[in-house]
Amino acid sequence: MATKATEFDLQPILDRLDGVEAIARQDYLSLANCLLCDFRMTDDQRRQIARVFDLVQLGRIRIVHP
C-alpha cells in the first residue's frame, strides 16, 4: 500500500542526499511524489528537492536501483 503524502517524512531523505553522487530510485520517486501531490513542505525543502532534480538532470547525481 502506498504511503500518503501527509504521512511521509521528507527530511531524512534530504539529509541523506547531502553530498552524494547517487540516489536510490525509491528516494527519487518519493521526492517527485511530494512535489506532485502538493505535499506540505518548507521553501527550503522545496529548494533542496529542486536542486537534487537539477543535479540529476546535469548528470552529477545518478539514479540507482539498490
MDAnalysis code that builds the backbone (N, CA, C; Angstrom):
import MDAnalysis as mda
import numpy as np

u = mda.Universe.empty(198, n_residues=66, atom_resindex=np.repeat(np.arange(66), 3), trajectory=True)
u.add_TopologyAttr("name", ["N", "CA", "C"] * 66)
u.add_TopologyAttr("resid", np.arange(1, 67))
u.add_TopologyAttr("resname", ["MET", "ALA", "THR", "LYS", "ALA", "THR", "GLU", "PHE", "ASP", "LEU", "GLN", "PRO", "ILE", "LEU", "ASP", "ARG", "LEU", "ASP", "GLY", "VAL", "GLU", "ALA", "ILE", "ALA", "ARG", "GLN", "ASP", "TYR", "LEU", "SER", "LEU", "ALA", "ASN", "CYS", "LEU", "LEU", "CYS", "ASP", "PHE", "ARG", "MET", "THR", "ASP", "ASP", "GLN", "ARG", "ARG", "GLN", "ILE", "ALA", "ARG", "VAL", "PHE", "ASP", "LEU", "VAL", "GLN", "LEU", "GLY", "ARG", "ILE", "ARG", "ILE", "VAL", "HIS", "PRO"])
u.atoms.positions = np.array([
    [0.842, -1.182, 0.000],
    [0.000, 0.000, 0.000],
    [0.885, 1.244, 0.000],
    [0.535, 2.201, -0.807],
    [1.326, 3.431, -0.918],
    [1.152, 4.295, 0.325],
    [2.226, 4.965, 0.692],
    [2.180, 5.876, 1.826],
    [1.568, 7.200, 1.368],
    [0.641, 7.707, 2.146],
    [0.055, 9.004, 1.827],
    [1.092, 10.085, 2.043],
    [1.029, 11.121, 1.221],
    [1.998, 12.210, 1.323],
    [1.959, 12.864, 2.695],
    [0.792, 12.899, 3.321],
    [0.687, 13.547, 4.621],
    [1.383, 12.737, 5.704],
    [1.642, 11.437, 5.460],
    [2.292, 10.578, 6.442],
    [3.790, 10.440, 6.163],
    [4.263, 11.055, 5.108],
    [5.626, 10.874, 4.639],
    [6.565, 11.858, 5.320],
    [7.718, 11.364, 5.780],
    [8.711, 12.228, 6.414],
    [9.811, 12.522, 5.404],
    [9.841, 13.713, 4.903],
    [10.735, 14.131, 3.827],
    [12.165, 14.384, 4.291],
    [12.350, 14.892, 5.473],
    [13.658, 15.360, 5.923],
    [14.738, 14.280, 5.942],
    [14.458, 13.047, 6.371],
    [15.536, 12.038, 6.355],
    [16.117, 11.794, 4.962],
    [15.288, 11.841, 3.933],
    [15.791, 11.665, 2.568],
    [16.689, 12.831, 2.199],
    [16.238, 14.045, 2.488],
    [17.043, 15.223, 2.153],
    [18.362, 15.218, 2.915],
    [18.341, 14.768, 4.167],
    [19.578, 14.696, 4.957],
    [20.555, 13.685, 4.369],
    [20.039, 12.552, 3.885],
    [20.883, 11.519, 3.288],
    [21.536, 11.982, 1.990],
    [20.929, 12.925, 1.299],
    [21.386, 13.317, -0.026],
    [22.473, 14.379, -0.030],
    [22.839, 14.867, 1.106],
    [23.846, 15.923, 1.169],
    [25.207, 15.396, 0.730],
    [25.654, 15.815, -0.455],
    [26.980, 15.455, -0.952],
    [27.102, 14.080, -1.586],
    [26.008, 13.431, -1.918],
    [26.086, 12.105, -2.534],
    [26.187, 12.210, -4.051],
    [26.626, 11.124, -4.665],
    [26.732, 11.065, -6.113],
    [25.659, 10.176, -6.732],
    [24.868, 9.502, -5.888],
    [23.816, 8.615, -6.383],
    [22.622, 8.687, -5.444],
    [21.445, 8.468, -6.003],
    [20.214, 8.470, -5.226],
    [19.436, 7.206, -5.588],
    [18.866, 6.571, -4.593],
    [18.053, 5.382, -4.845],
    [16.790, 5.787, -5.615],
    [16.406, 4.922, -6.527],
    [15.213, 5.203, -7.327],
    [14.002, 5.474, -6.429],
    [13.867, 4.728, -5.349],
    [12.726, 4.910, -4.445],
    [12.748, 6.298, -3.799],
    [13.931, 6.761, -3.397],
    [14.041, 8.102, -2.818],
    [13.687, 9.170, -3.860],
    [14.177, 8.981, -5.083],
    [13.882, 9.925, -6.161],
    [12.375, 9.996, -6.420],
    [11.739, 8.832, -6.471],
    [10.293, 8.796, -6.711],
    [9.518, 9.394, -5.537],
    [10.013, 9.199, -4.332],
    [9.361, 9.793, -3.157],
    [9.427, 11.314, -3.205],
    [10.572, 11.857, -3.622],
    [10.702, 13.313, -3.746],
    [9.770, 13.847, -4.829],
    [9.716, 13.152, -5.963],
    [8.822, 13.564, -7.041],
    [7.363, 13.506, -6.583],
    [7.020, 12.472, -5.838],
    [5.663, 12.326, -5.328],
    [5.292, 13.492, -4.409],
    [6.224, 13.912, -3.574],
    [5.969, 15.043, -2.668],
    [5.624, 16.301, -3.457],
    [6.376, 16.538, -4.524],
    [6.113, 17.734, -5.333],
    [4.791, 17.617, -6.086],
    [4.539, 16.464, -6.671],
    [3.347, 16.290, -7.498],
    [2.050, 16.219, -6.687],
    [2.152, 15.760, -5.452],
    [0.960, 15.633, -4.607],
    [0.734, 16.859, -3.732],
    [1.469, 17.924, -4.008],
    [1.347, 19.160, -3.242],
    [1.552, 18.909, -1.752],
    [2.580, 18.124, -1.441],
    [2.950, 17.808, -0.073],
    [3.349, 19.092, 0.645],
    [2.933, 19.238, 1.872],
    [3.285, 20.436, 2.645],
    [4.746, 20.364, 3.059],
    [5.521, 21.322, 2.558],
    [6.938, 21.381, 2.885],
    [7.369, 22.837, 2.965],
    [8.520, 23.030, 3.563],
    [9.039, 24.384, 3.679],
    [9.652, 24.817, 2.344],
    [9.868, 26.112, 2.202],
    [10.514, 26.623, 0.993],
    [11.923, 26.048, 0.855],
    [12.611, 25.878, 1.977],
    [13.949, 25.321, 1.953],
    [13.926, 23.874, 1.444],
    [12.977, 23.069, 1.904],
    [12.857, 21.691, 1.430],
    [12.535, 21.660, -0.062],
    [11.661, 22.547, -0.496],
    [11.309, 22.610, -1.920],
    [12.546, 22.966, -2.761],
    [13.367, 23.895, -2.260],
    [14.608, 24.264, -2.950],
    [15.591, 23.098, -2.997],
    [15.693, 22.351, -1.894],
    [16.591, 21.201, -1.856],
    [16.166, 20.141, -2.874],
    [14.885, 19.894, -2.984],
    [14.386, 18.915, -3.958],
    [14.678, 19.396, -5.368],
    [14.433, 20.657, -5.628],
    [14.709, 21.210, -6.956],
    [16.183, 21.072, -7.292],
    [17.043, 21.279, -6.312],
    [18.487, 21.141, -6.536],
    [18.843, 19.697, -6.872],
    [18.253, 18.741, -6.159],
    [18.504, 17.326, -6.456],
    [18.081, 17.016, -7.886],
    [16.904, 17.467, -8.293],
    [16.427, 17.221, -9.656],
    [17.350, 17.871, -10.686],
    [17.837, 19.074, -10.394],
    [18.779, 19.743, -11.293],
    [20.070, 18.942, -11.433],
    [20.590, 18.445, -10.310],
    [21.833, 17.678, -10.337],
    [21.659, 16.350, -11.072],
    [20.480, 15.740, -10.944],
    [20.198, 14.516, -11.700],
    [20.188, 14.838, -13.190],
    [19.531, 15.927, -13.550],
    [19.446, 16.313, -14.958],
    [20.828, 16.620, -15.540],
    [21.698, 17.214, -14.736],
    [23.057, 17.540, -15.185],
    [23.989, 16.324, -15.177],
    [23.533, 15.220, -14.593],
    [24.346, 14.009, -14.543],
    [25.299, 13.953, -13.370],
    [25.160, 14.848, -12.424],
    [26.053, 14.857, -11.253],
    [25.575, 13.911, -10.161],
    [24.291, 13.553, -10.194],
    [23.736, 12.539, -9.303],
    [23.090, 11.483, -10.193],
    [23.452, 10.235, -9.957],
    [22.864, 9.123, -10.707],
    [21.704, 8.540, -9.921],
    [20.725, 8.008, -10.634],
    [19.617, 7.291, -10.014],
    [19.967, 5.817, -10.117],
    [20.020, 5.147, -8.964],
    [20.412, 3.736, -8.925],
    [19.287, 2.883, -8.361],
    [19.312, 1.635, -8.750],
    [18.352, 0.669, -8.209],
    [19.115, -0.235, -7.245],
    [18.893, -0.048, -5.935],
    [19.685, -0.839, -4.959],
    [19.344, -2.304, -4.989],
])
